[in-house]
Amino acid sequence: QENAGVQLHIPRLGIRQTISTVPLGDSGWDVRWLGAGIGYLEGTAFPTWTGNTALTGHVYLADGTPGPFVNLNSLQWGDEIYIYAWGERYTYRVQAVEYVEPGDLSVLGHEDYDVLTLLTCQGYDEAGGGYAWRVVVRAVRE
């Protein structure tokens, strides 16, 4: 479902698109349907609210074409990320780019300030049929 026009804009990556909600199910978040979309992980802080907001996008789509977050790991400290919502522009600055194991949910932990955590997959493992890592970009609201 759409979030009433809440948009993510990452100038360095040429991304500007509406954010959809990825429902939190009994076994976590199913992002297979997301396609070329960018999803807000339900259960994390809603975009622009105080706390840790998790946004995800595919690195590659099912047909092998690049997904919206294919170049997420090229973001650097200080890069600007914007969220447009309710007629306002919210500015965030990248503080860290890191790699974690797929099951590491510690990056989604609560924060006392407005933080964006952008997630995607990295390092496809042909043998295992999955991705070895998650790219995690953390950005803090100015």
DSSP file with accessible surface (Angstrom, degrees, kcal/mol):
  #  RESIDUE AA STRUCTURE BP1 BP2  ACC     N-H-->O    O-->H-N    N-H-->O    O-->H-N    TCO  KAPPA ALPHA  PHI   PSI    X-CA   Y-CA   Z-CA
    1    1 A Q              0   0  148      0, 0.0    20,-2.1     0, 0.0     2,-0.2   0.000 360.0 360.0 360.0 151.0    0.0    0.0    0.0
    2    2 A E  E     -A   20   0A 119     18,-0.2     2,-0.6     1,-0.1    18,-0.2  -0.535 360.0-131.8 -85.5 151.6    1.2    3.5   -0.6
    3    3 A N  E >   -     0   0A  17     16,-1.3     3,-1.2     3,-0.3    16,-0.1  -0.417  59.6 -84.2-101.0  56.5    1.9    5.9    2.2
    4    4 A A  E 3  S-     0   0A  99     -2,-0.6    82,-0.3     1,-0.3    -1,-0.1   0.870  93.7 -45.5  48.2  43.4    0.0    8.9    0.9
    5    5 A G  E 3  S+     0   0A  44      1,-0.2     2,-0.4    14,-0.2    -1,-0.3   0.710  83.7 163.1  80.1  18.0    2.8   10.0   -1.3
    6    6 A V  E <   -     0   0A   2     -3,-1.2    13,-3.0    13,-0.3     2,-0.4  -0.631  23.9-163.3 -69.8 124.9    5.7    9.7    1.1
    7    7 A Q  E     -AB  18  84A  49     77,-2.5    77,-2.3    -2,-0.4     2,-0.4  -0.893  20.2-145.9-120.0 145.9    8.8    9.8   -1.1
    8    8 A L  E     -AB  17  83A   0      9,-2.7     9,-2.1    -2,-0.4     2,-0.4  -0.905  17.3-173.0-104.0 133.4   12.4    8.8   -0.8
    9    9 A H  E     +AB  16  82A  41     73,-2.8    73,-3.1    -2,-0.4     7,-0.2  -0.982  11.7 174.5-130.8 117.9   15.0   10.9   -2.7
   10   10 A I  E >>> -A   15   0A   0      5,-2.5     5,-1.8    -2,-0.4     3,-1.0  -0.882  10.4-169.0-120.7  94.5   18.7   10.0   -2.9
   11   11 A P  G >45S+     0   0   59      0, 0.0     3,-1.2     0, 0.0    -1,-0.2   0.890  83.3  56.4 -53.1 -44.0   20.3   12.4   -5.3
   12   12 A R  G 345S+     0   0  126     68,-0.4    69,-0.1     1,-0.3    -2,-0.0   0.840 115.4  38.6 -59.9 -31.3   23.7   10.5   -5.5
   13   13 A L  G <45S-     0   0   33     -3,-1.0    -1,-0.3     2,-0.1     3,-0.1   0.456 108.4-121.2 -98.5  -2.2   21.8    7.4   -6.7
   14   14 A G  T <<5 +     0   0   69     -3,-1.2     2,-0.5    -4,-0.8    -2,-0.1   0.799  62.5 147.0  68.0  28.5   19.3    9.1   -8.8
   15   15 A I  E   < +A   10   0A  11     -5,-1.8    -5,-2.5     2,-0.0    -1,-0.2  -0.843  13.4 151.6-102.2 129.3   16.4    7.7   -6.8
   16   16 A R  E     +A    9   0A 128     -2,-0.5     2,-0.3    -7,-0.2    -7,-0.2  -0.745  26.0 129.6-150.9 105.7   13.1    9.5   -6.2
   17   17 A Q  E     -A    8   0A  59     -9,-2.1    -9,-2.7    -2,-0.2     2,-0.1  -0.992  57.1 -87.2-154.7 161.2   10.1    7.4   -5.7
   18   18 A T  E     -A    7   0A  44     -2,-0.3    20,-0.6   -11,-0.2     2,-0.4  -0.395  41.8-126.0 -70.7 142.9    7.1    6.7   -3.4
   19   19 A I  E     - c   0  38A   0    -13,-3.0   -16,-1.3   -16,-0.1   -13,-0.3  -0.775  20.9-157.4 -93.1 133.0    7.6    4.4   -0.5
   20   20 A S  E     -Ac   2  39A  14     18,-2.9    20,-3.4    -2,-0.4     2,-0.5  -0.689  22.0-110.2-101.6 161.8    5.3    1.4    0.0
   21   21 A T  E     - c   0  40A   7    -20,-2.1    20,-0.2    -2,-0.2    18,-0.1  -0.806  18.6-154.5 -95.7 130.2    4.6   -0.4    3.2
   22   22 A V  E     - c   0  41A   0     18,-3.2    20,-2.3    -2,-0.5     9,-0.1  -0.917  25.6-131.0 -99.7 109.4    5.9   -3.9    3.7
   23   23 A P        -     0   0   66      0, 0.0     2,-0.7     0, 0.0     7,-0.6  -0.292  13.0-122.3 -63.3 144.8    3.6   -5.6    6.3
   24   24 A L  E     -I   29   0B  84      5,-0.1     5,-0.2    17,-0.0     2,-0.1  -0.806  38.1-174.2 -88.1 114.5    5.2   -7.4    9.2
   25   25 A G  E >   -I   28   0B  40      3,-2.8     3,-1.8    -2,-0.7    -1,-0.0  -0.391  43.0 -86.4-101.0-177.0    4.0  -11.0    9.1
   26   26 A D  T 3  S+     0   0  184      1,-0.3     3,-0.1    -2,-0.1    -2,-0.0   0.812 130.0  39.1 -60.0 -31.2    4.5  -13.9   11.5
   27   27 A S  T 3  S-     0   0  126      1,-0.4    -1,-0.3     3,-0.0     2,-0.3   0.032 123.7 -96.5-109.6  25.9    7.7  -14.9    9.8
   28   28 A G  E <  S-I   25   0B  24     -3,-1.8    -3,-2.8     2,-0.1     2,-0.5  -0.688  71.5 -18.7 101.6-152.1    9.0  -11.4    9.3
   29   29 A W  E     -I   24   0B  68     -2,-0.3     2,-0.8    -5,-0.2    -5,-0.1  -0.843  48.8-152.4-101.8 128.7    8.8   -9.2    6.2
   30   30 A D        +     0   0   69     -7,-0.6     3,-0.3    -2,-0.5    -2,-0.1  -0.860  22.1 168.1 -99.1 107.9    8.1  -10.7    2.8
   31   31 A V    >   +     0   0   40     -2,-0.8     3,-1.5     1,-0.2     4,-0.4   0.328  45.9 103.6-103.1   8.4    9.7   -8.3    0.2
   32   32 A R  G >  S+     0   0  200      1,-0.3     3,-0.7     2,-0.1    -1,-0.2   0.864  81.6  51.0 -59.9 -36.0    9.4  -10.6   -2.8
   33   33 A W  G 3  S+     0   0  125     -3,-0.3    -1,-0.3     1,-0.2    -2,-0.1   0.595  85.5  90.4 -75.9 -10.1    6.4   -8.6   -4.2
   34   34 A L  G X   +     0   0   10     -3,-1.5     3,-2.4     1,-0.2    -1,-0.2   0.803  58.7 169.8 -63.9 -29.2    8.3   -5.3   -3.9
   35   35 A G  T <  S-     0   0   30     -3,-0.7    23,-0.5    -4,-0.4    -1,-0.2  -0.318  72.6 -13.5  56.9-129.6    9.8   -5.5   -7.4
   36   36 A A  T 3  S+     0   0   57     31,-0.1    -1,-0.3    21,-0.1    -2,-0.1   0.298 115.9 109.3 -88.0  11.0   11.4   -2.1   -8.3
   37   37 A G    <   -     0   0   16     -3,-2.4    21,-0.5    -4,-0.1     2,-0.4  -0.236  67.8-125.5 -82.2 171.7    9.7   -0.5   -5.3
   38   38 A I  E     -cD  19  57A   0    -20,-0.6   -18,-2.9    19,-0.1     2,-0.4  -0.982  30.0-154.1-117.2 130.8   11.1    0.9   -2.0
   39   39 A G  E     -cD  20  56A   0     17,-3.2    17,-2.9    -2,-0.4     2,-0.5  -0.875  15.2-142.9-116.2 141.6    9.5   -0.5    1.1
   40   40 A Y  E     -cD  21  55A  19    -20,-3.4   -18,-3.2    -2,-0.4     2,-0.9  -0.854  30.4-126.4 -93.1 125.5    9.0    0.8    4.6
   41   41 A L  E >   -c   22   0A   8     13,-2.5     3,-2.0    -2,-0.5    13,-0.4  -0.679  25.7-128.7 -80.1 107.6    9.3   -2.1    7.1
   42   42 A E  T 3  S+     0   0   80    -20,-2.3     3,-0.1    -2,-0.9    -1,-0.0  -0.238  92.6  40.7 -55.1 138.5    6.2   -2.0    9.2
   43   43 A G  T 3  S+     0   0   66      1,-0.6    -1,-0.2   -19,-0.0     2,-0.2   0.105  96.1  93.0 103.6 -20.4    7.0   -2.1   12.9
   44   44 A T  S <  S-     0   0   18     -3,-2.0    -1,-0.6     1,-0.2     9,-0.2  -0.503  99.2 -65.1 -91.7 172.3    9.9    0.2   12.6
   45   45 A A        -     0   0   21      7,-1.9     9,-0.2    -2,-0.2    -1,-0.2  -0.314  58.7-108.7 -60.4 136.4    9.4    4.0   13.1
   46   46 A F    >   -     0   0   39      4,-0.2     3,-2.6     1,-0.1    -1,-0.1  -0.374  54.3 -77.3 -62.5 143.8    7.2    5.5   10.4
   47   47 A P  T 3  S+     0   0    0      0, 0.0    -1,-0.1     0, 0.0     3,-0.1  -0.184 118.6  11.7 -49.9 132.8    9.2    7.8    8.1
   48   48 A T  T 3  S+     0   0   11      1,-0.3     2,-0.2    -3,-0.1    66,-0.1   0.215 102.4 115.5  80.5  -4.7   10.1   11.2    9.7
   49   49 A W  S <  S-     0   0  154     -3,-2.6    -1,-0.3     1,-0.1    66,-0.3  -0.553  81.1 -86.6 -87.2 158.7    9.0   10.0   13.1
   50   50 A T  S    S+     0   0  103     -2,-0.2     2,-0.3    64,-0.1    64,-0.2  -0.377  94.2  45.2 -61.9 134.6   11.4    9.8   16.0
   51   51 A G  E    S- e   0 114A   1     62,-1.3    64,-2.9    -6,-0.1     2,-0.7  -0.802 102.6 -39.2 126.7-167.1   13.1    6.4   16.1
   52   52 A N  E     - e   0 115A   5     -2,-0.3    -7,-1.9    62,-0.2     2,-0.6  -0.861  50.2-163.5-104.0 110.3   14.7    4.0   13.6
   53   53 A T  E     - e   0 116A   0     62,-3.0    64,-3.3    -2,-0.7     2,-0.5  -0.844   7.0-153.7 -95.1 121.8   12.9    3.9   10.2
   54   54 A A  E     + e   0 117A   0     -2,-0.6   -13,-2.5   -13,-0.4     2,-0.4  -0.858  14.4 179.5-100.9 125.7   13.9    0.9    8.0
   55   55 A L  E     -De  40 118A   0     62,-2.7    64,-2.7    -2,-0.5     2,-0.3  -0.973   6.3-173.3-121.7 138.7   13.6    1.2    4.2
   56   56 A T  E     +De  39 119A  18    -17,-2.9   -17,-3.2    -2,-0.4     2,-0.3  -0.928  11.5 172.4-133.7 155.4   14.5   -1.6    1.9
   57   57 A G  E     -D   38   0A   1     62,-1.4    64,-0.3    -2,-0.3   -19,-0.1  -0.973  38.5 -95.2-154.2 154.4   14.8   -2.1   -1.9
   58   58 A H        -     0   0   39    -21,-0.5    11,-1.9   -23,-0.5    12,-0.3  -0.431  14.5-151.8 -73.5 147.3   16.1   -5.0   -4.0
   59   59 A V  S    S+     0   0    9      1,-0.3     8,-2.6    10,-0.2     2,-0.3   0.855  89.4  10.8 -81.1 -39.9   19.7   -4.9   -5.3
   60   60 A Y  B    S-J   66   0C 111      6,-0.3    -1,-0.3     9,-0.1     2,-0.1  -0.988  81.0-126.1-135.8 148.1   18.5   -7.0   -8.3
   61   61 A L    >   -     0   0   38      4,-3.4     3,-2.4    -2,-0.3     6,-0.1  -0.381  37.0 -96.3 -86.3 169.9   15.0   -7.8   -9.6
   62   62 A A  T 3  S+     0   0  118      1,-0.3    -1,-0.1   -30,-0.2   -30,-0.0   0.813 125.1  54.4 -57.3 -31.4   13.8  -11.4  -10.3
   63   63 A D  T 3  S-     0   0  118      2,-0.1    -1,-0.3     1,-0.0    -2,-0.0   0.379 121.7-105.4 -87.0   5.8   14.6  -10.9  -14.0
   64   64 A G  S <  S+     0   0   51     -3,-2.4    -2,-0.1     1,-0.3     3,-0.1   0.381  78.0 131.1  91.4  -5.3   18.2  -10.0  -13.2
   65   65 A T        -     0   0   61      1,-0.1    -4,-3.4    -5,-0.1    -1,-0.3  -0.474  69.4 -85.3 -80.2 154.8   17.9   -6.3  -13.9
   66   66 A P  B     -J   60   0C  83      0, 0.0    -6,-0.3     0, 0.0    -1,-0.1  -0.308  42.7-141.6 -61.4 139.6   19.2   -3.8  -11.3
   67   67 A G    >   -     0   0    7     -8,-2.6     3,-1.6    -6,-0.1     4,-0.2  -0.336  33.3 -90.9 -90.6 178.2   16.9   -2.9   -8.5
   68   68 A P  T 3  S+     0   0   23      0, 0.0     3,-0.3     0, 0.0    -9,-0.1   0.802 126.0  44.7 -63.7 -28.0   16.6    0.6   -6.9
   69   69 A F  T >  S+     0   0    0    -11,-1.9     3,-1.9     1,-0.2     4,-0.3   0.122  73.7 118.7-104.5  23.5   19.2   -0.1   -4.3
   70   70 A V  T <  S+     0   0   29     -3,-1.6     3,-0.3   -12,-0.3    -1,-0.2   0.844  86.7  34.8 -58.6 -31.2   21.8   -1.7   -6.6
   71   71 A N  T >  S+     0   0   92     -3,-0.3     3,-2.3    -4,-0.2    -1,-0.3   0.151  80.2 118.9-109.4  21.0   24.3    1.1   -5.8
   72   72 A L  G X  S+     0   0    0     -3,-1.9     3,-1.9     1,-0.3    -1,-0.2   0.872  70.4  61.0 -55.5 -37.7   23.4    1.6   -2.2
   73   73 A N  G 3  S+     0   0   54     -4,-0.3    -1,-0.3     1,-0.3    -2,-0.1   0.567  91.1  69.5 -71.1  -4.3   26.9    0.6   -1.0
   74   74 A S  G <  S+     0   0   49     -3,-2.3    -1,-0.3     2,-0.1    -2,-0.2   0.533  73.4 110.4 -89.6  -5.3   28.3    3.6   -3.0
   75   75 A L    <   -     0   0    6     -3,-1.9     2,-0.3    -4,-0.3     3,-0.0  -0.361  55.5-156.0 -65.7 151.6   26.8    6.1   -0.6
   76   76 A Q    >   -     0   0  111      1,-0.1     3,-2.4    20,-0.0    18,-0.3  -0.887  28.9 -73.3-130.6 161.0   29.4    7.9    1.5
   77   77 A W  T 3  S+     0   0  185     -2,-0.3    18,-0.2     1,-0.3     3,-0.1  -0.219 119.2  22.0 -50.9 132.2   29.5    9.7    4.8
   78   78 A G  T 3  S+     0   0   16     16,-3.1    -1,-0.3     1,-0.3    17,-0.1   0.236  84.7 141.5  92.2 -13.8   27.8   13.1    4.5
   79   79 A D    <   -     0   0   23     -3,-2.4    15,-2.7    14,-0.1     2,-0.3  -0.344  51.3-120.2 -60.1 144.3   25.6   12.2    1.5
   80   80 A E  E     - F   0  93A  61     13,-0.2   -68,-0.4    -3,-0.1     2,-0.4  -0.684  27.8-175.7 -92.2 140.9   22.1   13.7    1.7
   81   81 A I  E     - F   0  92A   0     11,-2.4    11,-3.0    -2,-0.3     2,-0.4  -0.993  11.0-158.9-129.9 136.1   19.0   11.7    1.7
   82   82 A Y  E     -BF   9  91A  19    -73,-3.1   -73,-2.8    -2,-0.4     2,-0.4  -0.914  11.5-161.7-118.8 145.6   15.6   13.4    1.6
   83   83 A I  E     -BF   8  90A   0      7,-2.2     7,-3.2    -2,-0.4     2,-0.5  -0.997  11.4-155.9-119.7 129.6   12.1   12.2    2.6
   84   84 A Y  E     +BF   7  89A  51    -77,-2.3   -77,-2.5    -2,-0.4     2,-0.3  -0.932  30.1 146.9-103.6 124.4    9.2   14.2    1.2
   85   85 A A  E >   + F   0  88A   5      3,-2.1     3,-2.4    -2,-0.5   -79,-0.1  -0.966  59.2   2.3-158.0 141.0    6.0   14.0    3.3
   86   86 A W  T 3  S-     0   0  141    -82,-0.3     3,-0.1    -2,-0.3   -81,-0.1   0.841 127.7 -56.2  52.4  38.9    3.1   16.2    4.2
   87   87 A G  T 3  S+     0   0   86      1,-0.2     2,-0.3     0, 0.0    -1,-0.3   0.577 117.1 107.8  74.8   8.2    4.4   19.0    2.0
   88   88 A E  E <   -F   85   0A 117     -3,-2.4    -3,-2.1     2,-0.0     2,-0.5  -0.814  62.7-136.7-116.5 158.9    7.7   19.1    3.8
   89   89 A R  E     -F   84   0A 133     -2,-0.3     2,-0.5    -5,-0.2    -5,-0.2  -0.973  16.8-161.2-114.4 124.0   11.3   18.0    3.0
   90   90 A Y  E     -F   83   0A  38     -7,-3.2    -7,-2.2    -2,-0.5     2,-0.5  -0.914  10.0-149.1-105.6 127.7   13.2   16.1    5.7
   91   91 A T  E     +F   82   0A  24     -2,-0.5    51,-2.8    51,-0.2     2,-0.3  -0.846  16.2 179.8-105.5 130.7   17.0   16.1    5.3
   92   92 A Y  E     -FG  81 141A   0    -11,-3.0   -11,-2.4    -2,-0.5     2,-0.4  -0.924  14.8-147.0-123.4 150.8   19.1   13.2    6.5
   93   93 A R  E     -FG  80 140A  78     47,-2.4    47,-2.3    -2,-0.3   -13,-0.2  -0.976  24.8-113.2-121.8 133.6   22.9   12.7    6.3
   94   94 A V  E     + G   0 139A   0    -15,-2.7   -16,-3.1    -2,-0.4    45,-0.3  -0.411  35.6 171.5 -63.8 130.0   24.6    9.4    5.8
   95   95 A Q  E     +     0   0A  85     43,-3.4     2,-0.3     1,-0.4    44,-0.2   0.615  62.0   7.7-109.5 -27.5   26.7    8.5    8.9
   96   96 A A  E     - G   0 138A  35     42,-1.5    42,-2.5   -20,-0.1     2,-0.4  -0.986  45.6-160.3-158.5 147.0   27.7    5.0    8.2
   97   97 A V  E     + G   0 137A  49     -2,-0.3     2,-0.3    40,-0.2    40,-0.2  -0.994  34.7 159.5-126.9 120.5   27.7    2.3    5.5
   98   98 A E  E     - G   0 136A  76     38,-2.8    38,-3.1    -2,-0.4     2,-0.4  -0.885  35.0-127.1-139.1 170.7   28.2   -1.2    6.9
   99   99 A Y  E     + G   0 135A 110     -2,-0.3     2,-0.3    36,-0.2    36,-0.2  -0.973  27.3 174.4-122.9 133.8   27.7   -4.9    6.1
  100  100 A V  E     - G   0 134A  16     34,-2.1    34,-2.6    -2,-0.4    -2,-0.0  -0.900  38.1 -92.1-132.1 164.0   25.9   -7.3    8.4
  101  101 A E    >   -     0   0  129     -2,-0.3     3,-2.2    32,-0.2    32,-0.2  -0.419  44.7-107.4 -72.5 153.1   24.8  -11.0    8.1
  102  102 A P  T 3  S+     0   0   51      0, 0.0    -1,-0.1     0, 0.0    31,-0.1   0.824 117.7  48.7 -53.7 -35.6   21.3  -11.5    6.8
  103  103 A G  T 3  S+     0   0   70      2,-0.0     2,-1.1     1,-0.0    -2,-0.0   0.471  80.7 112.3 -85.7   0.3   19.9  -12.5   10.2
  104  104 A D    <   +     0   0   63     -3,-2.2     3,-0.5     1,-0.2    -4,-0.0  -0.613  31.5 165.7 -81.0 100.0   21.3   -9.6   12.1
  105  105 A L    >   +     0   0  111     -2,-1.1     3,-2.2     1,-0.2    -1,-0.2   0.372  49.6 100.1 -94.3   5.2   18.3   -7.5   13.1
  106  106 A S  G >  S+     0   0   86      1,-0.3     3,-1.8     2,-0.2    -1,-0.2   0.811  72.0  67.5 -60.8 -26.4   20.3   -5.4   15.6
  107  107 A V  G 3  S+     0   0   12     -3,-0.5    -1,-0.3     1,-0.3    -2,-0.1   0.635  94.9  57.9 -68.8 -12.2   20.5   -2.6   12.9
  108  108 A L  G <  S+     0   0   27     -3,-2.2    -1,-0.3   -54,-0.0    -2,-0.2   0.334  80.8 131.9 -97.0   7.2   16.7   -2.2   13.3
  109  109 A G    <   -     0   0   33     -3,-1.8    -3,-0.0     1,-0.1   -58,-0.0  -0.106  67.2 -84.3 -60.6 157.5   17.0   -1.4   17.0
  110  110 A H        -     0   0  142    -59,-0.1     2,-0.3     2,-0.0    -1,-0.1  -0.254  42.4-164.4 -62.8 145.3   15.2    1.5   18.6
  111  111 A E        -     0   0   43      2,-0.2   -59,-0.2    -3,-0.1     4,-0.1  -0.945  23.1-137.9-126.8 152.6   16.8    5.0   18.4
  112  112 A D  S    S+     0   0  132     -2,-0.3     2,-0.2   -61,-0.1   -62,-0.1   0.413  88.2  46.9 -89.6   0.2   15.9    8.1   20.4
  113  113 A Y  S    S-     0   0  117    -63,-0.1   -62,-1.3   -64,-0.1     2,-0.8  -0.790 105.3 -75.0-132.0 177.8   16.2   10.3   17.4
  114  114 A D  E     +e   51   0A  12     -2,-0.2    27,-2.4   -64,-0.2     2,-0.4  -0.668  60.0 166.7 -84.1 106.3   15.1   10.3   13.8
  115  115 A V  E     -eH  52 140A   0    -64,-2.9   -62,-3.0    -2,-0.8     2,-0.5  -0.946  27.1-149.0-123.1 139.7   17.3    7.8   11.9
  116  116 A L  E     -eH  53 139A   0     23,-3.3    23,-2.6    -2,-0.4     2,-0.5  -0.934   9.4-168.0-103.4 133.2   16.9    6.2    8.5
  117  117 A T  E     -eH  54 138A   0    -64,-3.3   -62,-2.7    -2,-0.5     2,-0.5  -0.977   6.2-164.0-119.6 112.7   18.3    2.7    8.0
  118  118 A L  E     -eH  55 137A   0     19,-3.0    19,-2.6    -2,-0.5     2,-0.4  -0.866  11.2-169.8 -99.3 130.9   18.4    1.6    4.4
  119  119 A L  E     +eH  56 136A  20    -64,-2.7   -62,-1.4    -2,-0.5     2,-0.3  -0.947  16.4 149.7-125.8 141.0   18.8   -2.1    3.7
  120  120 A T  E     - H   0 135A   4     15,-1.6    15,-2.5    -2,-0.4     2,-0.2  -0.949  42.6 -92.7-154.1 174.1   19.6   -4.2    0.7
  121  121 A C  E     - H   0 134A  28    -64,-0.3     2,-0.3    -2,-0.3    13,-0.2  -0.524  35.4-174.0 -89.1 158.6   21.3   -7.5   -0.2
  122  122 A Q  E     + H   0 133A  55     11,-2.2    11,-2.3     1,-0.2    10,-0.4  -0.992  52.4  27.0-150.6 143.4   24.9   -7.9   -1.2
  123  123 A G  E     -     0   0A  38     -2,-0.3     9,-2.3     8,-0.2    -1,-0.2   0.996  69.6-140.6  75.4  67.8   27.1  -10.8   -2.4
  124  124 A Y  E     - H   0 131A 114      7,-0.2     2,-0.7     8,-0.1     7,-0.2  -0.382   8.9-148.8 -63.8 131.7   24.9  -13.4   -4.2
  125  125 A D  E  >> - H   0 130A  76      5,-3.5     4,-2.1     1,-0.2     5,-1.0  -0.902   8.1-166.4-106.1 103.9   25.9  -16.9   -3.3
  126  126 A E  T  45S+     0   0  159     -2,-0.7    -1,-0.2     1,-0.2     5,-0.0   0.905  88.3  49.2 -55.5 -44.9   25.2  -19.2   -6.3
  127  127 A A  T  45S+     0   0   99      1,-0.2    -1,-0.2     2,-0.1    -2,-0.0   0.929 118.9  36.6 -64.1 -45.4   25.7  -22.3   -4.2
  128  128 A G  T  45S-     0   0   57      2,-0.2    -1,-0.2     1,-0.0    -2,-0.2   0.659 100.2-133.5 -83.4 -17.7   23.5  -21.3   -1.4
  129  129 A G  T  <5S+     0   0   46     -4,-2.1     2,-0.3     1,-0.3    -3,-0.2   0.768  73.8  76.9  71.2  24.9   20.9  -19.5   -3.5
  130  130 A G  E   <S- H   0 125A  30     -5,-1.0    -5,-3.5    -7,-0.1     2,-0.4  -0.863  87.5 -80.1-149.3-176.3   20.9  -16.4   -1.3
  131  131 A Y  E     - H   0 124A  63     -2,-0.3    -7,-0.2    -7,-0.2    -8,-0.2  -0.777  24.0-151.5 -98.2 138.9   22.8  -13.3   -0.4
  132  132 A A  E    S+     0   0A  45     -9,-2.3     2,-0.3   -10,-0.4    -9,-0.2   0.771  74.0  21.5 -77.5 -28.6   25.7  -13.5    2.0
  133  133 A W  E     - H   0 122A 116    -11,-2.3   -11,-2.2   -32,-0.2     2,-0.4  -0.886  61.7-133.5-136.9 166.2   25.4  -10.0    3.4
  134  134 A R  E     -GH 100 121A  72    -34,-2.6   -34,-2.1    -2,-0.3     2,-0.5  -0.984  21.1-138.3-118.5 133.7   23.1   -7.0    3.9
  135  135 A V  E     -GH  99 120A   0    -15,-2.5   -15,-1.6    -2,-0.4     2,-0.5  -0.809  22.5-165.7 -86.2 131.3   24.3   -3.5    3.1
  136  136 A V  E     -GH  98 119A   0    -38,-3.1   -38,-2.8    -2,-0.5     2,-0.5  -0.981   8.7-172.7-124.4 119.4   23.2   -1.1    5.8
  137  137 A V  E     -GH  97 118A   0    -19,-2.6   -19,-3.0    -2,-0.5     2,-0.5  -0.959   7.7-162.0-112.0 125.5   23.2    2.7    5.4
  138  138 A R  E     +GH  96 117A  40    -42,-2.5   -43,-3.4    -2,-0.5   -42,-1.5  -0.925  10.5 178.6-109.0 130.2   22.4    4.8    8.4
  139  139 A A  E     -GH  94 116A   0    -23,-2.6   -23,-3.3    -2,-0.5     2,-0.4  -0.991  14.8-148.0-131.9 140.2   21.4    8.4    8.0
  140  140 A V  E     -GH  93 115A  43    -47,-2.3   -47,-2.4    -2,-0.4   -25,-0.2  -0.877  24.1-111.3-112.2 139.0   20.5   10.9   10.7
  141  141 A R  E      G   92   0A 102    -27,-2.4   -49,-0.3    -2,-0.4   -27,-0.1  -0.418 360.0 360.0 -69.6 138.0   18.0   13.7   10.4
  142  142 A E              0   0  133    -51,-2.8   -51,-0.2    -2,-0.1    -1,-0.1  -0.492 360.0 360.0 -79.1 360.0   19.5   17.2   10.5
